[in-house]
Amino acid sequence: RFREYLRDFTRYFEEGTGNLQKTTTIESVMNKDMLCTGVVGLVGEPFSIETTSEYDKATLTYVIDKSKLGDTKFDNLLFLWYDEKKDEFVELETILDEENSTVSINTTHFSKYMLVDKKEWFDAWKRASLYFEDDYEPLAAAICYDCSGSMSGNDRNGYRKLAIDNFIDSMTLTDKTALISFESIAKLVSGFSYDKEELKRRVEPYNGGGTNVRSAIEEAVKQLSKVEHWYTRHIILLSDGDVNLKIDLSKNVVDDLIKQAAEKNIKIHTIGLGSDADNQKLKDCATYTGGDSFTAATAEELDAIYKDLSKKNHFDLKTLPDKDKDGLPDEFEVSGLVISNAQIFYTDPEVQDCDGDGLFDGQEISIDNIRSQYKAVKDSDGFYTTYNSVVFKYIADAWNEDTDGDGMLDGKPCIDITSGIVLAPTDPEPSNGNYKIANGYLFKSHKESMKNNAQTKLGDYLKLDLELEDFVSVEMQKEIEEGIEKDRQIQELLDSYDIWFEDIIEEERDEQKKALLYKLLFNIIRSNGSATIGSNLLMFRQDVAGDALHSQTNADIVEYISTKYGIPAEKLIPFYNKLNTWQILGGYNQFYDDVFKWGTNDNMYANNLYFSDNGIKYVLWYWRGDYLNLGAGSEIGLYYRNDSNPVQNAISTGVEKIIGDEHWFSTDFKIPMTLSLYWAPFLPSADKMYPLYNWAPENPQWWITGFDPNWKNKVDCINGMDWPLMKENLIMIGSVDLSQFSEDAIDSLRNYVDREKTHKIIIDGNTVWILGGHL
C-alpha cells in the first residue's frame, strides 16, 4: 500500500553535507513498527527516513494518487511525525497542493513520518477525551508566591523555589500548574502548563515592593476560570505580610473575591511565613473555600508544607482499585486505555494476562510514565476546543501474544508443547518486528521448521562400503577417459611428424593434464565418499532422519555402543570419561579458524563471544560456511581458560608462542544447545528459507555441530538466476542454555555484546541465541 497511495516521493535539501540524495534512506515501517502502523486515520504506510549527512532544512513531498484515497478528502491530509523521546505523534504544518496532487512539509530533522486523515485523527482524540472527562478530576493549581521586600529576610536561601519545584515535580497525569508572583502588583509568570521542566525554569522568586495578596488571588481566579470543567481548582497562596482582603469569619465578613472563588469551586490553600504574616485572615480564606491553612516559622518548613498539599490533592492512578493486580486500574480497563497513536484498548479487569503471553496487561500497556495529551481541534464554526486525555505507554498488544507477528512471543519463550523444545526466544522488542527475511520473519519460519523437522537423536555413521562412483562421478570418469584418449592421439601425432613447435604442444598437454588433475582432486574432495571417510575420522554421526552429520558426546558414544553391541549401559559407566571424541583434547585457538578458511576457500564466517564467571574466562565460538568434504554446516563450541591453573597456563603459553594467539580448553561439563541452518538467497523475491537441518540433541553438549553433505558448493536456480551456496546465504540459529552460570556471567556476556556490536545475539534470561546471516 505504500506504493499504491504514493506515486512519487521526493526529498529536497536546502543545505547539507555530502550527497544527501545518496546518503538518505526511506523505509516503510508498516507491520514492523506496530505503534506507527496502528495510527488512527493512517493513509498509506508509515515510513522512516534516515541520513548519514548533516543538513539544516529539508522539504518532504508526497505525490498522491487521489484515486486511492477512498473516503479521505484531499484537504484532510495531515503529516505526523513520531517523537520517540516523548512518545507523541506531532501534527506538522502540511502544505497541500491539490492541483499537482502533492503534500509537503518542511523539517529540520528526520524520523518516522506518516500521512493521516486529520478528521479521523482528531475525532479519535475527541472520543478518547471522554473517558477522562466523565470519571476523573485532575488538579489545576495556581501557585501564588510572595516576592515582597520582606521576603529578603524570611527566605534568604531560596526555599520558595525548592518547595515550588518539588510541588511541580509531583504533578501526575493531566495535572497542570500556573505561576503567579506578587508584591505591590501581581504578575502572571506562566499560564497553565503540564510541562514540568518549563514551569520550574520560570520559577525565579525575587524580593521587592509591598504585599498585594488581592491582586494575586484576582489573577489566579481569572486563570482558573478558563480551566476545563473536569479539573479540581486550587490556589496555593504564600504570604509573609498583610492580607489586603476584608474577611473575618468570626463576624461573618467575607470579601466578595473570596466568595467568587468559592462559587467557582476554587479551593484556596494558604501558607503564612514568618512572624509578621496575617495568619488569621489566611486561615479564614482557606476555611471558607474548603482549603487547608499552614503556618511556617521559617522558610525551611515550606518544602514539607508543599509536599503535604501535593499528597492531599494530586490524583494518582496507582491508588485506584485493581482487582486482578495486573498494574492497570479496573475502571480504565473497562472504559478504555488510550495510547499515543489514538488507539483505545479495553482489557479484562479480572484477568491479569489477557493474551497469555507471560506479560501482565499492565506490562504491555503501562501506567508508568503516563502523561496528559492535549489536542486543540478546530470546530466547524472556526473555534478551537481543547481535548484532554490520559495517555498510557504502549509496549505491546494486551490481546495478541505476538504483537508484531515476528514469531517471538511478547513475554515468554515459545516452547513446543509436544517435544518441550524451545523454538524461539522472548521478543526483545514486542512491538517492532525483528529479523525480516525471505518475505517473512526469521523466527516465524524457524518455529514451523523446528516443529516439523527437529531431530533429537543420533543415528549411525555413514557406511564405509564405498565404490569408485562415491569418489569420482560417472561424468568425471567419462571426462578422464576422454582426456586420456585425447592425450594418446596427441602423442601419436607427435610420433608421426617432425613438428617444430613440439615444445609448445607438450607445454599445452601438461597444462591440460594439470587442469584435469585439479578437477579430479576437487571432485574427490567434494565427493560423498570423501564426506563418508571424513565424517568417520571426525567421529560424526547422522541424526536419525539422515538430515545432517553431527558431533557427539561421551553420553552419545555410550548409548551407541550399548545399542549397537548389546552391552548394558551401566557396564560402560566406568569408561564414561574415556569414551569421548578426540576433538575435546584440541581445545580452540585462532589456528583452527585459519584451517577452516582454507577448507572453505574463505566461504565461512566465524566469531567469538567472551564472558567470565568466578574468575574463569569463557568463549562461545561459532561458525558457519561450506566446508570442503562435509558440505554446508555450522558449529558452536564452549571453551574456557583458567589462568590460575599452572598446567593450563603452561600449555596456553606454549601454544601461544607457536601460533601467536590465545589457546582455550574444552569444558569438562556440558549444557543444553540447539543448532539450525537454513539457506536463504539474499534477494527480495525469495519467498522462504530452505532448511538444511534442525538439530536439538536430547543430550547436553560442549560442542554442537551440523553438516549437510548434500549441500556442497550447491547452486540453485531462482527466478532464472543461479545462486551459489555462499556464507551470506547461510542462516544460522543456535541456542545455548547458560543456566548453570551465575547472573554475573550473563551480565558479563551482555556487556560484551553491547560493547562489541558485531554480533546478532538475543539474551533471553539465561539462554543466549546466536544468529548469523543477512538478517
N, C-alpha and C positions, 0 to 999 in steps of 0.2 A: 504494500500500500504506500510505502514511502515514495515509490516511483509513480504510482497512479495519480497521486494528488499533485505532485510537483514535476512539471515538465522540465524545469531547469532550476539550478541553484547556483548563485554567483556570490563571490566574495570580493569586495573592493577595499583595499587597504590604503588609507591616506598617507601614512608614514610608517616605516618599519625597517627592520634589518633583514638581510638575506632575501632569497627568492620566496616571498610569502606564499605565492600560489603553489609552490612545490613543497614547502615545509609545513603545510597545513593539511590536516586530515579531517574528513567528515564521516561519521559512522552512525548508522541507525542503532538506537538502543531499545528498539521495540522488542518486547518479550525477553529482554535481558535485564534492563533496569525496570523492575516491576512498579516502582513508585511513579516514575515518569510515564510508563505505559498506561497506568491507571488514571491519569489526569482526567478529570471530568471535562467533557466537551472537546476532547482531543480530535484534531483534524490531521489526518495523515499519520506520520510516525515521529516520535521524539528523536532528536539526534544530538550527538556530541561533537563539538569542534575542538581540536587541539592544534597547537602550533609550537614549533621549536624556535620561532623567531620572536623578536620584540616589535611592538607596534604601538602607536598612540591611539588610533581610532580605526574601526572597520565598519563597513556597511554590508549587512547581510540581506540578500534579496531572494525571495521565492518567486518563481513564475508559476502561477496557479492554473491548473486545468479546471475551469469553473464547472465543467460537466460532471466532475467527480464530487462536487461539494454537497450534493443531495439537498437536505433541508437547510443547510447552513447558508446564510446570506453573506455575500462577499464583504459587505460593510461591517459584519460582526466578527471578522477575523482579528485575532489578537495574538501577539507574540508573548510568550512567557519564558523566563529563564529560571533555572533551579539554583538557588543559593544553598549549597550543601551545608555550609557552616551554620546557617540559621535554620535549616530545614524549612525553607519557604520558597514558594513559587511566586516570582515577582512579575507583575504586569509591566510591559515595556511600551513606550510610545511607538505606536505602529503606524507606518506610512502606507496608506492604501492607494493604489493606482489602478482603478478598475478598467480603465481604457486599455492599459497594457497588461492587465491581469497580474500585477506584481504586488507583493507585500514586502516591506523593507523595515529594517531597524538600523540605528547606529549604535555601536557598542564599543566599549574600551577594554573588554575582557571576553574571553571565550569560556564556554561552559556547556551545559546541556540546555537546549532550546526546544521549543515546540510551539505549534500553532493550535489555538483553541477557538471554539465558538464562544465569544465572550458572553452571549446571553445565557448559554448553558453553564458557563463557568461562574458567573455572578449569581445566577439563580440557585446554584448548588450552595453557595455561601449564605444566601438568604435562608435556605432550608436548614443549613447547619446551625445557624444562629438561634433558631427557635428552641432547640434542645437546651441551650444555655439559658435563654430568656425566661422560660417558663418555670425553671426549677431552682435556679441558683442566684445568689446575690453577692457578687464580688464587691470589693471595697474601693471607694473613691475617697481619697484623703487629701484635704488641702492643709498643708503644713505651714503655719504662720509663725515665724520666728523673729524675736525681738532683736533689733540691731541698734537700739538707742545707745547714747553715750555711756550710760551707767553700766552697760554690759562689759565695758573695758575692765571694770573691777570684778564683776561677778563671773566672767568667763575668760580668764587670761590665757588659758591653754587650749581653747578651741574645742571644748567638749560639745558645743552645739552641733558642729559639723559631724563629729564622730557619731553622736546619737541619731541624727537625721539620716546619715549614710547607712547606719545599721538598720534603721526602720525601712529604708528603701530596699535594702538587700533582702528583707523578709517578705517583700511583695510576692504573691503567688498568683498563678493562673492569670486572670484578667484584671487583677488589681491595677489601679493607676493612681498617680500622685501628681498634685500641683504644688508649686513652691511660691510662697509669698513672704517677702521680707518687709519689715515695717520699723519705722522710727517716727519722725514727725508726720510722714506720709507712708502709705503702703505701696509696694511695688510688686507687680506680677513677675517673678523670676522665671517661672515656667508654667505654661498651661498644662493640662492633664496629659500625662505620658506614662507608658509602661516600659520605656527604655531606661533601665536602671543606671547604666553607665552614664548616659547623658544627664539624667537627673542629678547624680552625685557630682558630676563635673560642674553643674550650675550652682551647687550649694557653696556659697562664699560669704559667710557671715562677716559683718564689719561693725564698727561702733561709731555712733554719731547721731545727734538730734534727740528729739523727745520720744514719748511712748504713746503712739496713737493706735490704741487697740481697736477702736471703732472702724477706722479705715481698713484695717487688716480683715476684720470679720465681714465688712461690706464686700470687699473684693473676693473673699472666699465664698460667700453666699452667691455672689454673681457667677462665679465659675462653676459651682456645684449645681446651679440651676440649669446648666446646659448638659449635665450628665444624663446618660440613658436611664430610664426608669428602673431597670433591674439592679442598679447599683445601690448598696448602702452608702450613705453620705456622711462624711466625718470632717470636722475641723479640729486640728490639733494646734492649740494656741499656747505659746511660751511667752511669758512676760515677767519682767523683774521690777515693774513700777506701777504707776497709777493705771486704773482701768476707766477710761472715759465713757462709761455706759451708766444709764440710770437703772439699776437693778438692786433690789433688796427684798428677798423672798419673805423675810420676817414681817414685812409691811405690805406684801402683795404688790410690790412695784417691779414691773418687768419692762425693760426697754423694748420698743417696737422692733428693733433689729433682731433681738433675741427671739421675740415672738415669731417673726418672719422665718427665722431659721428653724424653729420648732414646727411651724406649719409645713415646711418643706421637708420634714423628716430628717433634718440635719442635726447630728449629734455634735456638740462642742465639748471636746476634752481639753482641760486646762492644766497648765503647769506653772506654778508660781515659784520663781527662782530668787533666792536671797531674802534678806530681812525686810526689804522695802516693798516687796510685791503685795498687791491688794488681794490677798488670798481669799477673803470672804466674797468679794464680787466674782472672782474667778470661779469659786466653788458654786455660787448661785447660777452662773451661766451654764455650768456643766449639769447641775441638778435639774434645771428647768428643761433642758433639751435631752436629758437621758444619758448624758456623757459621764465621764469619770474626771475627778479632780485630783491633782497631786501637788505636793509641795517638795521643793528641793532646797536644802540649806546651801549646798554648793553645786557647782556645775558638774562635778564628778558623778553626781547621782542621776544626771539626765539620761545616760545610756540605759540604765536599768528601767527607768520610767517608760522610755520609748519602746523598749523590748516588751514590757508588760502590756502596753497598748497594742502592740503588734500581735501578741499572743491572743489577746481577747477578741480582736476584731478582724484579723485576717482569716480568710476562708481557706481551708486545707482539704483537698480531695482525699488525702490519705486517712482522714478521720471518718469518712463516710462508711456505712456498712458494706462489708464484703463477705457474703455468706460462704462462698466456696474458697476463699483465701487465695484467689488467683492473682491478686495485685490490682484488680480493677473494681471500682465502686459498682455495686449492683445496679444502682439507678442509671448509670451511664451505659452499662452493658445492655440494658433494656432500651433506653432512649436513643442510644447511638454514640459511637466513638468516632469523632471526626479526625481525619489525618490531613497532612499539609496539601495533598492534591485534591481536596474537597470530597473525597470518598467518605462514606459513613459505614462503619462496621457495627454489626449487632452480634453480641456473644451471649452465651447462656450463663446467667448468674449462679447456676447451681452446678456447673461443670468447670473444673479447673483447666482442662486441656481439651478444647472443643474438637480439634482435628487429630488428637492422639499422636502428635509428632514429638512428644517429650518436652515441649516448652509450655509453661503455663500461659494462659491467654494474656496475662499482664507482662509476660516476657516478649510477646510478639507485637502487641500494641501497648506501649509503655506509658505509665503515669509519670515516670521520671523525666525531668526537663520539659514538662508540658508548658505550653505558652498560650498567650492570647493572640488571636488573629483578627485584625480589623480590616474590613473591606468597605470602602466608600463607593456606593453604587448610585449611578445617575438614573433617576426615575423618569417616566415618560413626560412629566411636567417640567423637567430640567433641573429639579432639585436633587441634591445628594443626600442619601441616607447611609449612616454608618452601621454596619452589622458586625457583631462581635461573637466570636466562637472560642471554645476551649479546644486547642489542637493537641492531640496525643502524638507521641513519637512512633512512627511506623517502622517496625523491624521485619515483620513477616505477616502473612495472612493467617489469622487465627482459625480459619476454616479449611486451610489447604496444607497438608503435611509437607508438600514440596512446592513452596510458593513460586519459585522461578522455573519449575519444571526441568531442572538440570540433572535429575536422578539422585540428588543427595537430599535426605530429609532435613527439615529445618532444625530439629533439636536432638536428633539421636542417629547413631549409625544404622544403616539398612542391613538387616540380618535375614538370611533365608530361613524361614521357619522350618523347612524340612531338613536341611543339612546343618544348620547352625553356622554356616559360613558368613562372614562379614562381607557384604557385597559393595558397600560404599561408605565413606566417612560421613560424619555430620557436616552439613553445609556451612563453611566458614562465613559465607555471605548469602543468607537465605533469600534475599530479595534481588540479588544480582546474579544472573546466570553465568556460571563459570565453566571454562574449558569447552568451548564450542568446537566441534569437529565434524566433518563429513555430514553437513546439513543436519546436525543434531548435537546432542551433548554427550561428552565422553562417558560420564558415569551412567547415563541412561542406557547407552548401548552396552556398557560393561556389565551392568546388572543383569540384563537379559542373557548375555553370553555366559555369564557365570552360572545362572540358573540352569541353562541348557547344556553347557559343555564342561563345567568344572570337574576336574579329576582330583581324587584324593589319595589314590593308592598306586604304588608302583607295580609294574608287571615284570616282564623278563628282559634279559639283554637281547640286543639284536643278534640273530643267528649268524654263526661264522661259517656255515656251509655255503661258500661263495663260488660263483662261476666267473669266467672271464668277462661275461656281459655286465657283471656287477661293478667292474672297474673300467672297462672300455666299452662304450656304447657300440651298437651294431653300426651306426653311422660312422663312428670314429674308426672302427675296424675296416670298413669299406674305404674310408679316406686313406688309411695307411696302406692298404693293398694297392690302391690307385697310385699312391706316391712311390711305392716300390717298383711298380710296373713302369712308371714314367722314368724313374731313375735308371732302370735296366735299358730302356730304349735310348736314353741319352748316352749311356755307356757304349752301346752298340754303334751309335753314330760316331762317337769319338774314336772307336777302334777301327772303323771302316774308312775314315777320311783323315787326311792330314789337315787339321783345321788350325789356322794360325792364332785364332783367339780362344784356344783351348783353355787357357788360364781363366779367362772371363767366365766361360761356361762352368768350369769347376767351382769358381767362387759363387756363382749363382746357385749351383747344386747344393753347396754347403749351406747357404742361407735358407734355401727351401727345406733342407733336412732339419736345420735348427728350428725353423718355424714349426715344422710338423712335430718335432720332438717336444717343444714347449707346449704345444697344443695337447699332445698326448699326456704329458705330465699334469697339466692343468685338468684335463679330463679325468685322470686317475684320482687326483687330489679331491676333486669335487664329486666323485662318484659315490654311489650308495655303498659300494664295497669299502671305500676309504672311511666313510661315516661309520660303518659297522665296526671296522678294526679300531678306529679312533675312539669310539664310544666305549668299547670294551676295555681298551687301555685306560681310559679315564674312569672306568667303573660306573658309567652312566647306564641307567635302565630306562626302558619305556614306561610311560604311565599305562594303566590298564587298557585305555582306549587306543593306545599307539599314536596319540597326537604329537608327542614330543619326547625327547630324551632328557632325563633329569639326574642330577647328582643324588647321592643317597647318604644317609647317616648310619651309624652303627646299629641303631634300632631297626632300620630297613634291612641291613645285612643279616641280622639275627633272624628276622621274620622270613627272609628269602631262604636262608639255609634250612630253617625249621620246616618250611613248607615244601621246599624242593627235595629235601633228603629225609624227611620224616623224623628229624631229631627234635625231641621236646625242647621248647624254648628255654625252660628253666635250666636245662643242662648246659646251655650256651652262656648263661649269665656270668660264670667265672671268666669267660673270654670276651665279655661285652666291650671293655675298653680297648682291647687289642683288635677287635673286628671293626676296622674303620677304613675309610678311603685314604689313599696316600696323600691327597691334597691337603689334609689337615696338618701335615708336617711342614708344608711350604710357607704358610702364612701369607702375607701380602706385602708387596712393595711396588714401586713405580716400574720396575723392570718387567713385571707381568703385563702392564698396560702397553709397554713398548712391543712385547711379543704379540699381543692382541692386535696392535696396529699393523704389524707385519702380516699377521694371519688373516686380516680382513682387508688388506690393501687400503688401510685407513678408513674403511667403511664402518666406523664404530664411534660410539660416544661413551665416555667414562667420566665419573665424578665421585667425589667423596663427601661424606657428612661427618664432621668431627664433633665429639662431645666428651664430657668427663663425668666420672661418678666416684666419689670417695677417693680421690687422688689418682685414679686409674684412667688413662686416656683410651677412648674408643673411636673407631671409624666404621661407618657403614659405606662400603664400596659398592657402586652399582654401575652396570654396563649394559649396552645393547648394541647389536650390529649383526653382520653377516659373516660368520666365521668359516674359513675355507672348507673343511670337510664336514662340519657339523650343521651348517646352514644358519638360518636366521635364529637369533637367540638373545637371551638376556640373563643377567645374574645379579644377585645381591649377596654380599658377604659381611659378616660382623667380625671385626678383629680388634685386638687391644694391645697395649703395651704398658707394662708396669716398670717404670724406670728405677724403682727401689728394689727390684728383684735383680740380684747380681748376675745370675745366669742369663736372664733375658737381656740385661744391659750389655753383657759381653757379646752375645750373639748379634744384637742390634748394631753395636759399634762396628763389629767385623763386617757385617753385610753392608752397612752404610759406607764404609771405606771403599768397598768394591763398586757399589752402584751409585753412590753419592746421594742417596735418598733414604728416608726413614723406612725401617722394617717393622712390620706388625705381625702379631701372632694370632693364630686361630683361637677362638674362645673355647674353653672347656665346658661350656654349657650351651644349651640350645633353647630357642624361643620360637613361638608361632610366626610363620611367614606365609605369604601368598605371592604369586607372580603370574602375570598375564602378559601376552604380547599380541599386538594387532598390526596389520598392515593397512595404512590409510593414505592413499596418494594425496599429495598436497595440491589439490585443485578444487575450485569452488563447486564443480559439478559432481564431485564424488558423493555418493548417496549413503555410504555406510563404511564401517570398519570391518575388515576381514580378520576373524580370529585365527591365530596360529596355534595358541594353546591357552588354557586357563588352568592353572596349577595351584591347588590348595591342599598341600600334603597334610595328612592327619597327624604325622609325627613332627615335633618341633625341629627346627633347622638352625645351623650356624652359617650355612651357605646354601642358597637356593638358586637353582638354575633351570633353564629350559631351552632346548634347541630343536628346531624342526628341520630334519634333513631334506624334506620335500620342498623347502623354501631356500634354495641355494642359487644366488645370482639370478633369481627368478625375474621374468619380465612379463607383465600383464598388459593387456591392451584395453584401455578405457576411452570411449569416445574417439576411437581411431588413433589414439596415441599410445606408444609404448612407454610404460613406467617401470624403470628398474627398481630393484629392491635396495634402495638407499636408506642410510641410517635415519634421515629426516622423516621417512615414511613409516618407520617402525615406531609404534606407540606402546610404551611400557607402562604398566601399572603394577606396583608392588606394595605390599603392606608388611610392616614389621611391628610386632607387639612388644613394647618395652616395659611391660607391667612389672617385671622383676627389678627394674632400675628405680632409683629414688626420684622424687619430684625435682630435686636439684639437677639430676641428669637430663630430665626432659626440658627444664628451663635452659640448661646449657646448650642443648641441641637447638631449641627455639631461638636463642640469642645468636647462634652461629648462622642459622638460616636467614634471620632478619638482617644480619650484618653483611653476609656474602651476596645475597640476592641473585645468585646464579643457579638456583635450584627451583624446580617446581614441586613444592612439598606442601602437604597438608598434615598438621599435627593435631590429631583428634584424641584428646585425653592422653592415654599412654601409647597410642598407636601412631606411627609415622607412615604416611602414604607417600611413596616415591613415584613421581610421574616423569615420563620422558617422551619427547616427540614434538611435533609442531602444534602445540596447544596454545 
